[in-house]
């Protein structure tokens, strides 16, 4: 559900941009922020996983 919610925005961006009167290329900022957050999370969780191990 989270992936779908994230990736539906670029798919409908042209139609929504036309309705709101903004440039459709602005959706690139949303994708870049998500990508940076994903990269940061992967870096932090990888180190945390090595530190704590596979605790259940």
Phi, psi and omega in degrees: 000320181293319178296319179296317180296325180286317186271353177286331182298312177296332181289324183258003183302316180299318180292317180292322179296321178296319180293320184269351178074033177242170180282131182293340181288350179294343178296339178299329177294321179296316180295322181290324177293318178296317179298317178295321177295321178295316179298315179298315180297319179296320179295315183288318182290326178298315178292320180295323179295319177293326182287315185270335183081193183265068178277142180248000000 
